[in-house]
Amino acid sequence: MNQAAETTDLPAFITVGIAESARQIAVRARSGTAPGLFWLGGFNSDMKGTKAVALEAWAAERGRACVRFDYSGHGESGGRFVDGTIGRWLEESVAVFRQFCRGPQVVIGSSMGGWMALLLARELSKHPGEATLAGMVLIAPAPDFTEELMWRGFSLEVRREIETNGVWMRPSEYGEPYPITRALIEDGRHHLLLGSAINVGCPVRILQGAQDPDVPWQHAFALAQRLPAEDVVLTMIQDGDHRLSRPQDIARMLAAVGEMG
C-alpha cells in the first residue's frame, strides 16, 4: 500500500464496553485469503506504525486478509490513554478478533501486543469461535511487563507517587512523558502469565533484539521456556533494539509470518 492510500483510507469503528465504559475502537480490516493476519500493537503505539503498515502492504500484495486496530486511548480510537488497563485493552482485542476474523489467523504482536496475543490465545481456548490460531509472531514480547519490567524496577519514590497520587508521568525516549497509573499496575496483576506454562496451541516465532533497553532479551528467553517445546523458535538479533523497525528487521518479521502459511 502506498503512503497516500495509507493516509486517506478511513477506519471502521466498533463500540466495545457498555454505559460509561463504552469506547469507539478504530479498525482497518482487509478482506482476503487465509490464513488472515491480525496485528496487535504495543503500549502507546498505533496501527500506522512502521511494522503494522509493512504487514498491511505485504498482505495486500498477496491478497491476504489483514486486520489492524488501535486500543482505546491510542491512535484513532476513542477513550483516554490514562484510563487504559491490560484487561480493558484485552477486551477490545478479543472483540475486534471475534468481529473481523474468520478461519485460521496468524497473530502478530509487538511488545505489549505480544502479551495481548498470549492472553487472546487463552481467551480463545476458553471460548472457541469462528476464527482460530494458525500461528503467532511475537516481536520483543512483553508479557507481565507492568509487574516485571515496570513495578519491580521502579524506585520507592516512583512507587509511592503511583500509590498516593494514582499516576506517575514516565519520561520517554520516544516523545512526551506518558502516564503510568495505579489502575494499570493493579489490573496487570490479574493477567500475569510467566508463573506457569503457557499453551497457545499453535507455532510461535519470537524476534528479540539483544540491545533492547525496554524489554531485555532475558525476558523473551523466560517466555520461550514457558511455551511448549515443539515449534517455538526464538531469534536473537544481536544489534537489534526494541522497535525492530529497520528494513532488515521488517524482513525478518515478514519471513516469520510467511512461515505460518
C-alpha positions in Angstrom: 0.0 0.0 0.0 1.4 3.4 -0.9 1.7 6.2 1.6 -1.2 8.2 0.0 -3.5 5.3 0.4 -2.4 4.7 4.0 -3.2 8.3 5.0 -6.6 8.6 3.2 -8.4 5.3 4.0 -10.8 5.7 6.8 -11.2 3.1 9.6 -14.3 1.4 10.7 -15.4 1.8 14.3 -17.0 -0.6 16.7 -18.2 0.0 20.2 -16.6 -2.0 23.0 -18.0 -1.9 26.5 -21.3 -0.6 27.8 -22.6 2.5 29.5 -19.8 4.7 30.9 -17.1 2.2 29.8 -18.2 2.2 26.1 -15.4 3.4 23.7 -15.1 3.6 20.0 -12.4 1.3 18.5 -10.9 2.1 15.1 -10.3 -0.9 12.9 -8.8 -1.4 9.4 -9.8 -4.8 8.0 -8.7 -6.0 4.6 -10.6 -9.0 3.2 -8.6 -11.7 1.5 -7.4 -15.3 1.7 -6.4 -17.3 4.7 -4.6 -17.5 7.0 -5.5 -13.9 7.8 -3.2 -11.6 9.7 -4.1 -10.0 13.0 -1.9 -7.1 14.3 -1.6 -6.3 18.0 0.4 -3.1 18.6 2.5 -2.0 21.5 1.9 0.2 24.5 1.4 3.8 23.4 1.7 2.9 19.7 -0.8 2.7 16.9 -1.8 0.8 13.7 0.0 3.3 11.5 3.4 2.4 12.8 6.2 1.1 10.5 5.7 -2.6 11.3 1.9 -2.5 11.0 2.0 -0.7 7.7 4.6 -3.1 6.3 2.4 -6.0 7.3 -0.6 -4.5 5.6 1.4 -3.9 2.4 2.7 -7.5 2.5 -0.9 -8.8 2.9 -2.2 -6.6 0.1 0.5 -7.8 -2.3 -0.6 -11.4 -1.6 -4.3 -10.9 -1.3 -4.3 -12.0 2.3 -6.8 -10.8 4.9 -5.3 -8.4 7.4 -6.8 -6.7 10.5 -5.3 -3.8 12.4 -6.8 -1.7 15.1 -6.0 0.9 17.8 -6.5 0.2 21.5 -8.7 2.8 23.3 -6.6 5.9 24.1 -4.3 5.1 21.1 -4.2 6.4 17.6 -7.7 6.9 16.0 -9.7 5.1 18.7 -11.7 6.9 21.4 -11.2 6.9 25.1 -8.3 8.2 27.1 -4.9 6.6 27.4 -4.8 7.3 31.1 -7.9 5.1 31.5 -6.2 2.1 29.8 -5.5 -1.2 31.5 -4.4 -4.6 30.3 -7.9 -6.0 30.9 -9.6 -3.1 29.0 -7.3 -3.5 26.0 -7.7 -7.3 26.1 -11.4 -6.8 25.9 -11.0 -4.7 22.8 -8.6 -7.2 21.2 -11.0 -10.1 21.7 -13.9 -8.0 20.4 -12.1 -7.0 17.2 -10.8 -10.5 16.6 -14.2 -12.1 17.0 -16.0 -9.5 14.8 -13.5 -9.2 12.0 -11.6 -12.5 11.8 -12.8 -15.8 10.2 -10.9 -19.0 9.8 -7.2 -19.5 10.6 -5.3 -16.4 11.7 -1.6 -15.6 12.3 -1.4 -13.1 15.2 1.5 -10.7 15.2 2.1 -9.0 18.5 4.7 -6.3 19.2 5.9 -5.5 22.7 2.7 -5.2 24.8 1.0 -6.8 21.7 2.9 -9.9 22.5 1.3 -10.1 25.9 -2.1 -9.4 24.3 -1.5 -12.2 21.8 -0.9 -14.7 24.5 -3.9 -13.5 26.5 -6.0 -13.7 23.3 -4.9 -17.3 22.8 -6.0 -18.1 26.4 -9.4 -16.5 25.8 -9.9 -18.4 22.6 -9.1 -21.7 24.3 -11.9 -21.0 26.8 -14.4 -19.8 24.3 -13.6 -21.0 20.8 -15.2 -19.1 17.9 -15.1 -18.9 14.1 -11.5 -17.8 14.0 -8.6 -20.0 15.1 -4.9 -19.5 15.6 -2.6 -20.8 12.8 0.5 -19.2 14.3 2.0 -16.4 16.4 4.8 -14.0 15.7 5.9 -12.0 18.7 8.3 -9.1 18.4 10.1 -8.0 21.6 7.2 -9.6 23.5 6.5 -8.0 26.9 4.2 -10.3 28.9 3.7 -9.3 32.5 5.6 -6.0 31.8 3.5 -3.9 34.2 4.9 -6.0 37.1 8.2 -7.4 35.8 9.5 -4.5 33.8 7.8 -1.6 35.4 6.8 -2.0 39.1 9.8 -4.2 40.1 12.2 -1.7 38.5 10.6 1.5 39.9 12.2 3.4 42.8 10.5 3.7 46.1 9.8 7.3 45.2 8.0 6.4 42.0 6.1 3.6 43.7 5.0 6.0 46.4 3.8 8.6 43.8 1.7 5.9 42.0 0.2 4.6 45.2 -0.5 8.1 46.6 -1.5 10.1 43.5 -2.7 7.2 41.3 -0.4 8.2 38.5 3.2 8.9 37.6 4.3 10.6 34.4 7.1 8.5 33.0 9.7 10.1 30.8 10.0 8.6 27.3 12.8 8.4 24.7 10.2 8.3 22.0 8.2 11.5 22.8 6.3 13.2 25.6 6.1 11.7 29.1 3.2 9.3 29.5 1.1 8.3 32.5 1.6 5.1 34.4 -1.4 4.6 36.6 -2.1 2.6 39.7 -5.1 1.0 37.9 -2.7 -0.2 35.1 -0.3 -1.8 37.6 -3.0 -3.4 39.8 -5.1 -4.7 36.8 -2.0 -6.1 35.2 -1.6 -8.5 38.2 -4.8 -10.2 37.1 -3.3 -11.1 33.8 0.2 -12.4 34.6 1.4 -15.4 32.6 5.1 -16.1 33.3 4.4 -18.0 36.5 3.3 -21.2 34.8 3.2 -23.0 31.4 1.6 -21.1 28.5 -0.2 -23.2 26.0 -1.1 -21.3 22.8 -2.0 -24.2 20.6 0.0 -23.0 17.5 3.6 -22.5 16.3 5.3 -19.4 17.8 8.2 -17.3 16.4 9.8 -14.8 18.7 12.1 -11.9 17.4 14.1 -10.2 20.1 16.8 -7.5 19.9 19.8 -8.1 22.2 20.2 -4.3 22.6 16.6 -3.7 23.6 16.6 -1.2 26.5 12.8 -1.7 27.3 12.4 -5.5 27.1 15.6 -7.3 28.0 16.4 -10.4 25.9 16.3 -12.4 29.1 12.5 -11.7 29.2 12.0 -13.2 25.8 14.0 -16.2 26.9 11.9 -16.7 30.0 8.8 -16.6 27.8 10.2 -19.2 25.4 10.8 -21.5 28.3 7.1 -21.2 29.4 5.9 -22.2 25.9 5.5 -25.8 24.6 8.9 -27.1 23.3 7.5 -28.1 19.9 7.6 -25.5 17.1 8.8 -22.5 19.1 11.7 -20.6 17.7 13.4 -17.6 19.4 15.6 -15.5 17.1 18.0 -13.2 18.8 19.0 -10.1 16.7 22.4 -9.1 18.2 22.3 -5.5 17.1 18.5 -5.1 17.4 16.8 -2.5 19.6 13.2 -2.5 20.9 11.4 -1.2 17.9 12.9 -3.7 15.4 11.6 -1.4 12.6 14.7 -1.3 10.4 14.4 -2.8 6.9 16.2 -6.0 7.9 14.0 -6.3 11.0 10.8 -5.9 8.9 12.1 -8.6 6.5 12.6 -11.0 9.4 9.1 -10.3 10.7 7.5 -10.9 7.3 9.6 -14.0 6.8 8.3 -15.4 10.1 4.7 -14.5 9.1 5.3 -16.3 5.8 6.4 -19.4 7.6 3.0 -19.8 9.0 1.4 -20.3 5.6 
